[in-house]
């Protein structure tokens, strides 16, 4: 039987398995004897995968009502974190084992290291610190998602992308009711897996150099800060967003929302408006072929749990051709978006903001990358920055009336501090944008910005910062219309290969990797029909391969780096040097690659292969 189903013998036999499910009399007696005994040591390596990658796989994690209820009553009751992550199978096993362990015992698991580092495990960390007397952590690292410089096959002990840790949770009756003493040891970030395994094999537990950790009030074990963050003014907060009166406000802006999460970007985002319409029509056709009671789903389109719920509710796709708007899909990458509540899993509150006002987008809580911010007038994707959150300068209420997003509390704080009644909500909006770009601010509060929504300090000379923010905002919103600096120009990429224009791959012999796509108007042309041409740098007298630097710069803006000379093939044995059509064909191919048919002498004093 499944371990997580065994939460008490009587309940298991009556409600779940029973004899008719194959639980024979001998097995039932064995489980009963096991449940009657005290267990003081539990060791395991449970699975850890929070969710399936694709709903079409139809391979969801099982639900365990009793264990999930215990997680809700313990870990989630302390901190309302992301539920998907906290119901990871390895967390369920820790919850089950904690309840199963005797008053004196040891729980040892090899698991995902996310419970040590991630913000959505704050409640988990607080609860286990109350339930155990000592916690020993050996962090083996290897989290490829948090550190892209790592390789799962090289730096991870299991060859996976998730970080790995060994945790020892100890219960001692004499320390019951006291906070756990937390001991932490980690391996160097770039240490390879073989060295980590050698360390585990040769090092005795008593010789591990543990550091004592004292958790902060939020339940953070690592990444704690000691600065004036709490004294700063919150930019947004969930309390202010939910409050119905001004007395409950404690942040500058009332409304904010995450970027849209489509769950199927390949269906709802496209740089070609006509192609997006065709994809939406196909999606609607397949979607409407299903009924609310469908159990089988056509995998021609990408399903999600949210989409299946909408189908069960009888929602229909209408006005397919009229729901396209512009979106900031990635920084400075504008595309078309099919703004459909059916196609997009979670639009958030963007429809409340309306089309037109400026937004300040910033990376959300738990981001692995450094803090980012960017302004836009288009709907922003949740992955535009990272876990993108957006603040509008104004929004529309349920009656359609335009409302300033600045709170009365926030406006009073700034007017009181600077002694200027003329400060407006837009001035504070511009001031906030400038401060969020201040490198000193980002460096001083780097760790805080990963754990909390931004907060603003009161800088001297409010007017100068507001003016700088207004100018920076205009620059970022109108980056495609600004006048180029002297020495810069633009060019239009060459048209793509005819087969690629029809959505097909060109012949294998015509694929030239990165150079080919740039030459044929690949990535650059998809993003914009006007590309920036940087002025050629002065040659340094260095040769690259058999090609001088001067020749490299003469190739024009299509080549990000020079192509090496490719010499003519040597004649095959028994055949002479190519002549006539063969020679003409080879030289023509080399010319198409941007290469000379004969070696070029390197520049004087330069280096050559």
SEZABA-763956 format. One line per 4 residues: their letters; for each residue x, y, z negated of C-alpha. Coordinates in steps of 0.02 Angstrom, whole numbers, always signed. Layout:
<rs>
a = X,Y,Z ~ ...;
</rs>
This chain:
<rs>
xxxx = +0,+0,+0 ~ +52,+181,+24 ~ +145,+249,-126 ~ +51,+414,-125;
xxxx = -115,+320,-131 ~ -68,+240,-296 ~ -120,+376,-419 ~ -201,+253,-540;
xxxx = -247,+70,-514 ~ -433,+81,-551 ~ -461,+227,-433 ~ -357,+147,-297;
xxxx = -456,-16,-298 ~ -626,+67,-310 ~ -612,+209,-185 ~ -473,+174,-63;
xxxx = -402,+2,-30 ~ -495,-133,-121 ~ -483,-318,-86 ~ -570,-307,+82;
xxxx = -430,-197,+148 ~ -301,-333,+125 ~ -248,-296,-53 ~ -246,-475,-116;
xxxx = -267,-530,-295 ~ -80,-556,-324 ~ -37,-385,-253 ~ -174,-305,-356;
xxxx = -103,-384,-514 ~ +72,-328,-468 ~ +15,-147,-444 ~ -81,-154,-607;
xxxx = +72,-216,-702 ~ +176,-80,-619 ~ +53,+57,-667 ~ +51,-1,-848;
xxxx = +239,+17,-865 ~ +339,+172,-900 ~ +461,+220,-761 ~ +614,+320,-810;
xxxx = +710,+326,-644 ~ +641,+362,-470 ~ +758,+372,-321 ~ +711,+403,-140;
xxxx = +738,+487,+27 ~ +562,+537,+77 ~ +518,+602,+251 ~ +512,+788,+279;
xxxx = +410,+860,+421 ~ +280,+991,+378 ~ +178,+972,+538 ~ +177,+900,+713;
xxxx = +256,+1006,+848 ~ +114,+987,+972 ~ -71,+953,+940 ~ -75,+851,+1100;
xxxx = +37,+723,+1014 ~ -111,+679,+901 ~ +9,+628,+764 ~ -36,+731,+611;
xxxx = +26,+695,+438 ~ -93,+595,+329 ~ -193,+683,+196 ~ -182,+624,+16;
xxxx = -327,+707,-78 ~ -267,+668,-254 ~ -86,+720,-229 ~ -137,+873,-128;
xxxx = -254,+924,-268 ~ -110,+914,-391 ~ -3,+1023,-276 ~ -144,+1151,-268;
xxxx = -163,+1151,-458 ~ +24,+1170,-490 ~ +137,+1240,-355 ~ +6,+1342,-262;
xxxx = -77,+1407,-419 ~ +82,+1503,-464 ~ +119,+1575,-293 ~ -2,+1582,-146;
xxxx = +127,+1533,-16 ~ +113,+1460,+157 ~ +12,+1302,+129 ~ +80,+1206,+278;
xxxx = +258,+1206,+212 ~ +211,+1166,+32 ~ +116,+1009,+89 ~ +270,+938,+170;
xxxx = +281,+749,+136 ~ +438,+767,+30 ~ +349,+893,-82 ~ +205,+770,-102;
xxxx = +327,+636,-156 ~ +408,+753,-283 ~ +236,+796,-352 ~ +187,+611,-363;
xxxx = +353,+560,-441 ~ +346,+702,-568 ~ +177,+641,-630 ~ +233,+460,-628;
xxxx = +395,+489,-723 ~ +399,+456,-909 ~ +434,+593,-1038 ~ +617,+545,-1028;
xxxx = +689,+505,-858 ~ +776,+558,-698 ~ +705,+594,-527 ~ +833,+591,-385;
xxxx = +784,+633,-206 ~ +878,+671,-45 ~ +767,+798,+41 ~ +754,+950,+150;
xxxx = +843,+1096,+65 ~ +702,+1218,+103 ~ +639,+1212,-77 ~ +803,+1294,-131;
xxxx = +808,+1436,-5 ~ +635,+1474,+67 ~ +522,+1610,-4 ~ +364,+1507,+15;
xxxx = +433,+1386,-117 ~ +438,+1515,-257 ~ +290,+1434,-343 ~ +370,+1263,-326;
xxxx = +532,+1325,-405 ~ +439,+1405,-551 ~ +339,+1248,-588 ~ +484,+1123,-581;
xxxx = +583,+1239,-695 ~ +442,+1219,-822 ~ +419,+1032,-799 ~ +601,+977,-813;
xxxx = +741,+1014,-935 ~ +888,+1008,-813 ~ +899,+1021,-624 ~ +1058,+979,-529;
xxxx = +1069,+1029,-346 ~ +1200,+977,-219 ~ +1167,+1080,-63 ~ +1245,+995,+89;
xxxx = +1195,+1135,+208 ~ +1178,+1097,+393 ~ +1023,+1206,+422 ~ +1041,+1241,+607;
xxxx = +886,+1353,+612 ~ +957,+1469,+478 ~ +1133,+1470,+552 ~ +1133,+1450,+743;
xxxx = +1323,+1432,+740 ~ +1303,+1258,+668 ~ +1273,+1099,+765 ~ +1156,+967,+696;
xxxx = +1259,+824,+763 ~ +1422,+897,+697 ~ +1381,+986,+533 ~ +1227,+894,+467;
xxxx = +1249,+731,+371 ~ +1095,+659,+457 ~ +1122,+741,+627 ~ +961,+841,+612;
xxxx = +920,+1027,+616 ~ +849,+1043,+440 ~ +966,+1073,+294 ~ +992,+928,+172;
xxxx = +1009,+929,-17 ~ +1024,+803,-158 ~ +919,+849,-310 ~ +922,+775,-486;
xxxx = +772,+823,-595 ~ +799,+773,-777 ~ +669,+761,-916 ~ +723,+766,-1098;
xxxx = +591,+765,-1236 ~ +694,+875,-1353 ~ +692,+1019,-1226 ~ +507,+1006,-1183;
xxxx = +428,+1178,-1165 ~ +593,+1264,-1122 ~ +649,+1329,-953 ~ +758,+1209,-856;
xxxx = +945,+1236,-844 ~ +981,+1243,-658 ~ +1151,+1187,-594 ~ +1198,+1220,-412;
xxxx = +1341,+1162,-301 ~ +1357,+1185,-114 ~ +1475,+1134,+24 ~ +1560,+1262,+139;
xxxx = +1441,+1321,+277 ~ +1548,+1262,+423 ~ +1607,+1099,+346 ~ +1579,+953,+464;
xxxx = +1472,+804,+419 ~ +1618,+682,+402 ~ +1699,+792,+269 ~ +1535,+805,+175;
xxxx = +1514,+616,+176 ~ +1693,+597,+115 ~ +1656,+717,-27 ~ +1503,+617,-78;
xxxx = +1597,+453,-70 ~ +1751,+506,-167 ~ +1685,+633,-294 ~ +1613,+577,-460;
xxxx = +1462,+671,-524 ~ +1554,+735,-679 ~ +1685,+814,-566 ~ +1563,+916,-461;
xxxx = +1591,+1102,-490 ~ +1414,+1161,-531 ~ +1367,+1344,-556 ~ +1230,+1393,-678;
xxxx = +1083,+1484,-599 ~ +964,+1598,-692 ~ +805,+1622,-589 ~ +734,+1796,-570;
xxxx = +554,+1845,-607 ~ +498,+1799,-431 ~ +567,+1623,-443 ~ +719,+1649,-331;
xxxx = +865,+1535,-368 ~ +980,+1607,-235 ~ +991,+1775,-148 ~ +951,+1876,-303;
xxxx = +976,+2064,-300 ~ +1020,+2197,-428 ~ +970,+2368,-361 ~ +832,+2498,-371;
xxxx = +715,+2409,-249 ~ +569,+2409,-371 ~ +581,+2598,-388 ~ +554,+2627,-201;
xxxx = +387,+2663,-117 ~ +304,+2508,-39 ~ +271,+2528,+145 ~ +124,+2405,+144;
xxxx = +51,+2280,+22 ~ -84,+2148,+23 ~ -166,+2231,-129 ~ -186,+2397,-39;
xxxx = -252,+2310,+118 ~ -385,+2218,+19 ~ -440,+2359,-98 ~ -603,+2449,-67;
xxxx = -562,+2610,-162 ~ -416,+2729,-179 ~ -387,+2680,-360 ~ -314,+2514,-307;
xxxx = -192,+2583,-179 ~ -6,+2561,-211 ~ +72,+2574,-36 ~ +96,+2705,+101;
xxxx = -9,+2624,+236 ~ -172,+2529,+218 ~ -184,+2419,+373 ~ -52,+2302,+442;
xxxx = -60,+2139,+535 ~ +55,+2003,+602 ~ +88,+1992,+788 ~ -26,+1880,+886;
xxxx = +10,+1693,+879 ~ -57,+1612,+1036 ~ +2,+1434,+1007 ~ +18,+1421,+1197;
xxxx = +125,+1563,+1265 ~ +146,+1475,+1431 ~ -42,+1492,+1460 ~ -77,+1668,+1396;
xxxx = +81,+1766,+1442 ~ +148,+1797,+1616 ~ +242,+1931,+1710 ~ +128,+1906,+1860;
xxxx = -51,+1964,+1836 ~ -122,+1854,+1974 ~ -36,+1697,+1909 ~ -101,+1734,+1734;
xxxx = -279,+1743,+1802 ~ -260,+1575,+1890 ~ -193,+1493,+1733 ~ -336,+1563,+1630;
xxxx = -464,+1497,+1756 ~ -386,+1324,+1751 ~ -382,+1326,+1561 ~ -565,+1379,+1553;
xxxx = -614,+1243,+1676 ~ -531,+1104,+1575 ~ -592,+1178,+1410 ~ -774,+1184,+1466;
xxxx = -767,+1004,+1526 ~ -761,+954,+1342 ~ -909,+958,+1224 ~ -919,+1003,+1040;
xxxx = -917,+820,+993 ~ -768,+770,+1100 ~ -647,+647,+1023 ~ -532,+631,+1173;
xxxx = -444,+785,+1239 ~ -368,+813,+1411 ~ -183,+850,+1386 ~ -176,+952,+1546;
xxxx = -196,+1103,+1431 ~ -116,+1132,+1262 ~ -231,+1098,+1117 ~ -215,+1155,+938;
xxxx = -314,+1127,+781 ~ -385,+1304,+797 ~ -438,+1275,+978 ~ -525,+1112,+931;
xxxx = -618,+1204,+792 ~ -677,+1335,+917 ~ -737,+1198,+1034 ~ -831,+1115,+892;
xxxx = -914,+1283,+854 ~ -973,+1298,+1034 ~ -867,+1449,+1079 ~ -857,+1484,+1267;
xxxx = -730,+1574,+1376 ~ -813,+1718,+1468 ~ -750,+1865,+1571 ~ -590,+1771,+1611;
xxxx = -529,+1902,+1736 ~ -565,+2054,+1625 ~ -465,+2013,+1469 ~ -286,+2052,+1523;
xxxx = -185,+2185,+1435 ~ -2,+2228,+1418 ~ +100,+2151,+1278 ~ +275,+2173,+1208;
xxxx = +321,+1991,+1217 ~ +503,+2016,+1166 ~ +602,+2175,+1127 ~ +593,+2286,+1282;
xxxx = +510,+2146,+1381 ~ +334,+2194,+1433 ~ +217,+2069,+1513 ~ +32,+2031,+1537;
xxxx = -70,+1948,+1400 ~ -238,+1862,+1416 ~ -323,+1938,+1264 ~ -448,+1799,+1232;
xxxx = -504,+1741,+1061 ~ -514,+1565,+1132 ~ -342,+1559,+1211 ~ -253,+1647,+1068;
xxxx = -255,+1551,+904 ~ -230,+1702,+791 ~ -250,+1880,+855 ~ -246,+1953,+680;
xxxx = -312,+2129,+656 ~ -247,+2197,+820 ~ -422,+2220,+889 ~ -455,+2336,+742;
xxxx = -306,+2443,+790 ~ -367,+2474,+968 ~ -262,+2507,+1122 ~ -151,+2660,+1126;
xxxx = -86,+2705,+952 ~ +96,+2679,+912 ~ +142,+2531,+802 ~ +295,+2504,+697;
xxxx = +344,+2322,+707 ~ +466,+2245,+584 ~ +528,+2070,+545 ~ +425,+1983,+411;
xxxx = +461,+1897,+246 ~ +575,+1746,+259 ~ +662,+1797,+420 ~ +827,+1711,+451;
xxxx = +897,+1851,+561 ~ +949,+2024,+499 ~ +807,+2149,+476 ~ +737,+2220,+639;
xxxx = +611,+2354,+684 ~ +540,+2420,+847 ~ +396,+2530,+901 ~ +269,+2489,+1036;
xxxx = +100,+2540,+1104 ~ +60,+2363,+1161 ~ +10,+2210,+1061 ~ +166,+2126,+993;
xxxx = +200,+1941,+985 ~ +232,+1861,+815 ~ +402,+1807,+884 ~ +442,+1975,+964;
xxxx = +561,+2013,+820 ~ +540,+1873,+694 ~ +379,+1843,+599 ~ +332,+2015,+663;
xxxx = +220,+2127,+558 ~ +143,+2284,+634 ~ +88,+2450,+558 ~ -19,+2569,+665;
xxxx = -20,+2757,+647 ~ -211,+2747,+643 ~ -347,+2615,+660 ~ -535,+2599,+692;
xxxx = -662,+2549,+560 ~ -812,+2435,+587 ~ -914,+2582,+654 ~ -781,+2623,+784;
xxxx = -724,+2781,+695 ~ -540,+2827,+704 ~ -456,+2824,+533 ~ -280,+2880,+482;
xxxx = -182,+2733,+415 ~ -91,+2833,+281 ~ -165,+2808,+108 ~ -214,+2951,-5;
xxxx = -96,+2880,-136 ~ +51,+2877,-15 ~ +18,+3052,+49 ~ +10,+3119,-129;
xxxx = +176,+3034,-174 ~ +270,+3121,-33 ~ +189,+3291,-55 ~ +225,+3287,-240;
xxxx = +407,+3233,-223 ~ +454,+3358,-87 ~ +338,+3495,-148 ~ +264,+3522,+25;
xxxx = +77,+3514,+53 ~ +103,+3524,+241 ~ +171,+3346,+254 ~ +52,+3241,+360;
xxxx = +26,+3056,+384 ~ +111,+3059,+554 ~ +262,+3145,+476 ~ +277,+3002,+351;
xxxx = +254,+2877,+493 ~ +403,+2955,+586 ~ +504,+2968,+425 ~ +476,+2782,+392;
xxxx = +534,+2736,+567 ~ +695,+2834,+545 ~ +733,+2761,+374 ~ +704,+2582,+435;
xxxx = +840,+2613,+564 ~ +964,+2684,+438 ~ +1114,+2564,+434 ~ +1153,+2611,+253;
xxxx = +974,+2568,+202 ~ +981,+2400,+292 ~ +1148,+2355,+215 ~ +1099,+2405,+37;
xxxx = +933,+2310,+39 ~ +972,+2169,+162 ~ +922,+2030,+41 ~ +766,+2123,-19;
xxxx = +706,+2145,+159 ~ +709,+1955,+181 ~ +602,+1928,+25 ~ +479,+2073,+27;
xxxx = +393,+2201,+137 ~ +498,+2358,+164 ~ +502,+2496,+34 ~ +557,+2676,+65;
xxxx = +673,+2788,-35 ~ +653,+2977,-46 ~ +797,+3045,+60 ~ +848,+3227,+50;
xxxx = +788,+3340,+193 ~ +625,+3254,+237 ~ +602,+3364,+391 ~ +766,+3308,+471;
xxxx = +723,+3124,+447 ~ +546,+3148,+513 ~ +612,+3238,+667 ~ +741,+3102,+699;
xxxx = +606,+2969,+681 ~ +491,+3061,+802 ~ +629,+3071,+933 ~ +680,+2890,+908;
xxxx = +498,+2835,+922 ~ +477,+2929,+1086 ~ +638,+2852,+1153 ~ +582,+2674,+1114;
xxxx = +404,+2696,+1177 ~ +459,+2774,+1342 ~ +619,+2678,+1375 ~ +567,+2639,+1554;
xxxx = +534,+2822,+1595 ~ +682,+2912,+1516 ~ +811,+3003,+1622 ~ +972,+2906,+1647;
xxxx = +1135,+2970,+1580 ~ +1267,+3033,+1703 ~ +1360,+2892,+1788 ~ +1216,+2768,+1776;
xxxx = +1106,+2713,+1918 ~ +975,+2584,+1961 ~ +957,+2452,+2096 ~ +822,+2333,+2153;
xxxx = +870,+2148,+2147 ~ +867,+2045,+2303 ~ +706,+1948,+2335 ~ +701,+1772,+2264;
xxxx = +722,+1616,+2366 ~ +559,+1581,+2462 ~ +532,+1416,+2372 ~ +554,+1498,+2202;
xxxx = +430,+1632,+2250 ~ +303,+1491,+2278 ~ +339,+1423,+2104 ~ +454,+1284,+2168;
xxxx = +636,+1249,+2133 ~ +757,+1285,+2275 ~ +857,+1141,+2350 ~ +990,+1073,+2235;
xxxx = +1127,+1132,+2352 ~ +1063,+1311,+2338 ~ +1063,+1319,+2148 ~ +1211,+1420,+2086;
xxxx = +1171,+1429,+1903 ~ +1168,+1598,+1821 ~ +1247,+1692,+1967 ~ +1121,+1622,+2091;
xxxx = +970,+1674,+1988 ~ +1037,+1848,+1959 ~ +1080,+1867,+2142 ~ +910,+1806,+2196;
xxxx = +815,+1918,+2075 ~ +780,+1788,+1943 ~ +773,+1845,+1762 ~ +811,+2027,+1798;
xxxx = +676,+2041,+1930 ~ +545,+1956,+1823 ~ +569,+2081,+1683 ~ +576,+2236,+1791;
xxxx = +590,+2288,+1971 ~ +720,+2417,+1923 ~ +885,+2355,+1852 ~ +1019,+2459,+1768;
xxxx = +1184,+2465,+1861 ~ +1331,+2506,+1747 ~ +1476,+2604,+1822 ~ +1628,+2497,+1864;
xxxx = +1763,+2496,+1732 ~ +1940,+2544,+1776 ~ +2042,+2389,+1824 ~ +2174,+2339,+1698;
xxxx = +2289,+2253,+1822 ~ +2235,+2080,+1768 ~ +2192,+1941,+1888 ~ +2059,+1812,+1854;
xxxx = +2096,+1649,+1941 ~ +2153,+1684,+2118 ~ +2047,+1842,+2125 ~ +2105,+2015,+2069;
xxxx = +2000,+2121,+1953 ~ +1978,+2251,+2090 ~ +1895,+2120,+2199 ~ +1783,+2069,+2056;
xxxx = +1714,+2245,+2031 ~ +1689,+2262,+2218 ~ +1559,+2124,+2214 ~ +1425,+2244,+2153;
xxxx = +1298,+2235,+2012 ~ +1232,+2061,+2055 ~ +1383,+1973,+1976 ~ +1400,+1988,+1787;
xxxx = +1572,+1910,+1803 ~ +1683,+1873,+1954 ~ +1675,+1708,+2046 ~ +1836,+1613,+2070;
xxxx = +1903,+1578,+2242 ~ +1856,+1404,+2302 ~ +1988,+1339,+2422 ~ +1946,+1241,+2578;
xxxx = +1932,+1054,+2554 ~ +2080,+950,+2598 ~ +2057,+842,+2752 ~ +1995,+668,+2716;
xxxx = +2113,+525,+2749 ~ +2107,+478,+2932 ~ +2026,+641,+2983 ~ +2103,+803,+3035;
xxxx = +2079,+979,+2966 ~ +1899,+1037,+2989 ~ +1873,+1135,+3149 ~ +1728,+1201,+3249;
xxxx = +1556,+1185,+3166 ~ +1624,+1105,+3008 ~ +1747,+1246,+2978 ~ +1615,+1376,+3017;
xxxx = +1491,+1294,+2898 ~ +1617,+1287,+2754 ~ +1669,+1468,+2775 ~ +1488,+1522,+2786;
xxxx = +1448,+1432,+2622 ~ +1596,+1512,+2535 ~ +1544,+1683,+2598 ~ +1368,+1656,+2529;
xxxx = +1446,+1621,+2359 ~ +1538,+1786,+2363 ~ +1707,+1701,+2386 ~ +1842,+1731,+2512;
xxxx = +1888,+1594,+2634 ~ +2072,+1618,+2596 ~ +2164,+1649,+2432 ~ +2183,+1831,+2383;
xxxx = +2348,+1889,+2309 ~ +2333,+1944,+2128 ~ +2362,+2125,+2079 ~ +2539,+2181,+2044;
xxxx = +2593,+2132,+1871 ~ +2431,+2036,+1842 ~ +2401,+1863,+1777 ~ +2348,+1722,+1891;
x = +2310,+1539,+1873;
</rs>
